[in-house]
Amino acid sequence: MDLQLNGSRVLVTGGTRGIGRAIVEAFVDEGAVVEFCARDGAEIDATEKALAERSGGRATGVQVDVADGPALTAWVDAAAGRMGGLDAVVANVSALAVPDTEENWRLSFEVDLMHTVRLSKAALPHLEASGRGAIVALSSVTGREADFASGPYGTMKTAIVGYISGLAFQLAGRGVRANVVSPGNTYFEGGIWNGIQQGDPELFADSLTLNPTGRMGTPEEMARAVAFLASPVSSFTTGTNLVVDGALTRGIQL
């Protein structure tokens, strides 16, 4: 299927590793022009080089800490200027702050939730001007069901779904769509589940057996869902929470 993303101007937060990197690659493969951000300059350089070899250099990175509100807003406006506008933004970054500490509550609020809010607000004028603007935020199955990661992480992931649902309603008449992708357990080298596999093999084994597919998801599988929701092909889809989890969660979405 042609997602009609050729030439689209896309911003992605956290584009150097895991799901974020796969999201950037998915958009590039569809012909989009992508700018991504991350905190680590060396990772940005390595990602740009790999993407140039893959695609001819249609993705660039900028060093930004998304917890820094003014820096995030400035990046969005500068990127829109460099690309001549914006058609889609993806709020991907998470602090992955699971332990129930006061510091993790603050960190999760600023990184997971408020970066999503600030990105959406800063991008809105550009997305409205596009005429086909789309916002996609990454939540998690932990935002839908209680599990070992409930607490700072899970609460903010739930809040993201609520925020985006309201935003979709508010923006429906302004030509901007807003949706959520909620990944299930996603395995990649250097990721959280790779770390759990090494550090807590019992938890890893237990989590693996919970999924009826017998495996965890891949970053690429999550990225395809993001690209679809951001694309003109899904032009009548807004306010949805697309759960991509291999039937891990059992609750019925009403």
C-alpha positions as CSV (number, residue, x, y, z in Angstrom):
1,M,0.0,0.0,0.0
2,D,1.2,3.5,-0.9
3,L,0.9,5.5,2.3
4,Q,1.0,8.8,0.3
5,L,3.9,10.1,2.4
6,N,6.3,10.9,-0.4
7,G,7.6,14.4,0.3
8,S,5.9,14.7,3.7
9,R,7.7,16.7,6.3
10,V,7.9,14.8,9.6
11,L,9.4,15.4,13.0
12,V,10.2,12.5,15.4
13,T,11.5,12.8,18.9
14,G,14.0,10.2,20.0
15,G,15.0,8.9,16.6
16,T,18.3,7.1,17.2
17,R,17.4,3.9,18.9
18,G,14.7,1.2,19.1
19,I,11.2,2.2,18.2
20,G,12.1,5.8,17.4
21,R,14.9,4.7,15.0
22,A,12.5,2.3,13.3
23,I,9.9,5.1,13.0
24,V,12.4,7.4,11.3
25,E,13.4,4.6,8.9
26,A,9.7,3.8,8.1
27,F,9.0,7.4,7.1
28,V,12.2,7.6,5.1
29,D,11.3,4.4,3.3
30,E,8.0,6.0,2.3
31,G,9.7,9.0,0.8
32,A,9.2,11.4,3.7
33,V,11.7,14.1,4.7
34,V,12.4,13.5,8.4
35,E,14.1,15.5,11.1
36,F,14.6,13.8,14.4
37,C,16.0,14.7,17.8
38,A,18.0,13.0,20.5
39,R,20.3,13.9,23.4
40,D,23.4,12.1,22.3
41,G,25.3,13.8,19.5
42,A,27.4,10.7,18.7
43,E,24.2,8.6,18.3
44,I,22.7,11.3,16.0
45,D,25.8,11.3,13.8
46,A,25.8,7.5,13.5
47,T,22.1,7.5,12.7
48,E,22.4,10.1,10.1
49,K,25.2,8.2,8.4
50,A,23.3,4.9,8.5
51,L,20.2,6.6,7.1
52,A,22.1,8.4,4.3
53,E,23.4,5.0,3.2
54,R,19.9,3.6,3.3
55,S,18.0,6.4,1.7
56,G,20.2,9.0,0.2
57,G,20.2,11.4,3.2
58,R,16.5,12.3,3.7
59,A,16.8,12.4,7.5
60,T,18.7,14.7,9.8
61,G,19.1,14.9,13.5
62,V,19.4,17.7,16.1
63,Q,20.6,17.5,19.7
64,V,17.6,18.3,21.9
65,D,16.6,17.3,25.4
66,V,12.8,17.1,25.2
67,A,12.4,17.8,28.9
68,D,13.6,21.3,28.1
69,G,10.4,23.0,27.1
70,P,11.9,26.1,25.4
71,A,14.5,24.0,23.6
72,L,11.9,21.6,22.3
73,T,9.6,24.5,21.1
74,A,12.5,26.2,19.4
75,W,13.5,23.0,17.6
76,V,10.0,22.5,16.2
77,D,9.8,26.1,14.8
78,A,13.4,25.9,13.4
79,A,12.7,22.5,11.8
80,A,9.5,23.7,10.3
81,G,11.5,26.6,8.8
82,R,14.1,24.3,7.4
83,M,11.6,22.0,5.9
84,G,9.1,24.6,4.7
85,G,6.4,23.4,7.1
86,L,5.3,20.2,8.9
87,D,2.8,17.5,7.9
88,A,3.3,15.1,10.9
89,V,4.9,15.0,14.3
90,V,5.6,11.9,16.4
91,A,6.1,12.1,20.2
92,N,8.1,9.0,20.8
93,V,10.5,9.8,23.7
94,S,10.0,8.1,27.1
95,A,12.0,8.4,30.2
96,L,11.3,4.7,30.9
97,A,11.3,5.6,34.6
98,V,9.6,2.6,36.1
99,P,10.6,2.5,39.9
100,D,8.1,4.4,42.1
101,T,10.3,7.3,43.3
102,E,9.5,10.9,43.5
103,E,12.2,11.7,41.0
104,N,10.8,9.3,38.5
105,W,7.3,10.9,38.9
106,R,8.8,14.3,38.0
107,L,10.9,12.8,35.2
108,S,8.0,10.9,33.7
109,F,5.8,13.9,33.8
110,E,8.3,16.2,32.1
111,V,9.6,13.7,29.5
112,D,6.7,11.4,28.7
113,L,3.7,13.7,29.2
114,M,4.8,17.3,28.9
115,H,7.0,16.7,25.9
116,T,4.0,15.3,24.1
117,V,1.9,18.3,25.1
118,R,4.6,20.8,24.1
119,L,5.5,19.1,20.8
120,S,1.8,19.1,19.9
121,K,1.3,22.7,20.8
122,A,4.4,24.0,19.1
123,A,3.7,22.0,15.9
124,L,0.0,22.9,15.7
125,P,0.2,26.1,13.6
126,H,2.4,24.3,11.1
127,L,0.2,21.2,11.0
128,E,-2.9,23.4,10.4
129,A,-1.2,25.1,7.5
130,S,-0.4,21.7,6.0
131,G,-4.0,20.8,5.5
132,R,-3.3,17.2,6.4
133,G,-1.5,17.5,9.7
134,A,-1.1,14.5,12.0
135,I,0.1,14.0,15.5
136,V,1.0,10.5,16.7
137,A,2.0,9.9,20.3
138,L,3.5,6.7,21.7
139,S,1.9,5.3,24.8
140,S,2.1,1.7,26.0
141,V,0.0,-1.3,27.0
142,T,1.0,-0.3,30.5
143,G,-1.1,2.8,30.0
144,R,-4.1,0.5,29.4
145,E,-3.6,-2.3,32.0
146,A,-1.9,-2.5,35.4
147,D,1.4,-4.4,35.3
148,F,4.9,-4.3,36.9
149,A,5.6,-1.0,35.3
150,S,2.5,0.8,36.7
151,G,3.5,3.9,38.7
152,P,5.2,6.9,37.2
153,Y,5.7,5.2,33.7
154,G,2.2,3.7,33.5
155,T,0.4,6.7,34.8
156,M,1.9,9.0,32.3
157,K,1.3,6.6,29.5
158,T,-2.4,6.6,30.5
159,A,-2.4,10.4,30.6
160,I,-1.0,10.5,27.0
161,V,-4.0,8.5,25.7
162,G,-6.4,10.9,27.5
163,Y,-4.6,14.0,26.3
164,I,-4.5,12.8,22.6
165,S,-8.2,11.8,22.7
166,G,-9.2,15.2,23.8
167,L,-6.9,16.9,21.3
168,A,-8.4,14.8,18.5
169,F,-11.8,16.1,19.4
170,Q,-10.7,19.7,19.7
171,L,-8.8,19.7,16.4
172,A,-11.1,17.6,14.2
173,G,-12.6,20.7,12.6
174,R,-9.2,22.3,12.0
175,G,-7.8,19.6,9.7
176,V,-5.4,18.1,12.2
177,R,-5.7,14.5,13.4
178,A,-4.3,13.0,16.6
179,N,-3.8,9.4,17.4
180,V,-1.9,7.1,19.8
181,V,0.1,3.9,19.2
182,S,0.4,1.7,22.3
183,P,3.2,-0.9,21.8
184,G,3.3,-4.2,23.7
185,N,6.5,-5.6,24.9
186,T,9.1,-4.7,22.2
187,Y,12.5,-6.4,22.0
188,F,15.6,-5.0,20.5
189,E,19.3,-5.1,21.3
190,G,20.1,-2.5,24.0
191,G,16.4,-2.0,24.8
192,I,14.6,-2.4,28.1
193,W,13.5,-6.0,27.4
194,N,17.0,-6.9,26.4
195,G,18.2,-5.5,29.7
196,I,15.5,-7.4,31.6
197,Q,16.5,-10.6,29.8
198,Q,20.0,-10.2,31.1
199,G,19.3,-8.8,34.6
200,D,16.0,-10.6,35.5
201,P,15.6,-13.7,33.3
202,E,12.6,-14.9,35.4
203,L,10.6,-11.7,34.7
204,F,11.6,-11.9,31.0
205,A,10.5,-15.5,30.8
206,D,7.2,-14.8,32.6
207,S,6.5,-11.8,30.3
208,L,7.2,-13.8,27.2
209,T,4.8,-16.6,28.2
210,L,2.0,-14.0,28.7
211,N,1.9,-13.3,25.0
212,P,-0.1,-15.9,23.0
213,T,2.1,-15.3,19.9
214,G,5.0,-16.7,21.9
215,R,7.2,-13.7,21.2
216,M,7.7,-10.0,21.7
217,G,7.2,-7.3,19.1
218,T,9.8,-5.6,17.0
219,P,10.5,-1.9,16.6
220,E,9.6,-2.2,12.9
221,E,6.1,-3.5,13.7
222,M,5.4,-0.6,16.0
223,A,6.8,1.9,13.4
224,R,4.5,0.7,10.7
225,A,1.5,1.5,12.8
226,V,2.9,5.0,13.5
227,A,3.5,5.6,9.8
228,F,0.0,4.4,8.9
229,L,-1.7,6.7,11.4
230,A,0.4,9.7,10.3
231,S,-0.4,9.1,6.6
232,P,-3.1,10.6,4.4
233,V,-4.3,7.0,3.9
234,S,-5.8,7.1,7.4
235,S,-7.4,10.5,6.8
236,F,-10.6,9.6,8.7
237,T,-8.9,8.1,11.7
238,T,-8.4,10.4,14.7
239,G,-8.7,9.9,18.4
240,T,-7.8,6.3,18.3
241,N,-5.5,4.3,20.5
242,L,-4.0,1.6,18.2
243,V,-2.7,-1.2,20.5
244,V,0.1,-3.3,18.8
245,D,0.7,-6.1,21.2
246,G,0.2,-9.5,19.7
247,A,-3.0,-10.0,21.8
248,L,-1.0,-9.5,25.0
249,T,-3.7,-7.4,26.7
250,R,-7.1,-8.9,27.3
251,G,-9.3,-5.9,27.9
252,I,-11.9,-4.9,25.3
253,Q,-11.6,-1.3,24.1
254,L,-15.0,0.3,24.1
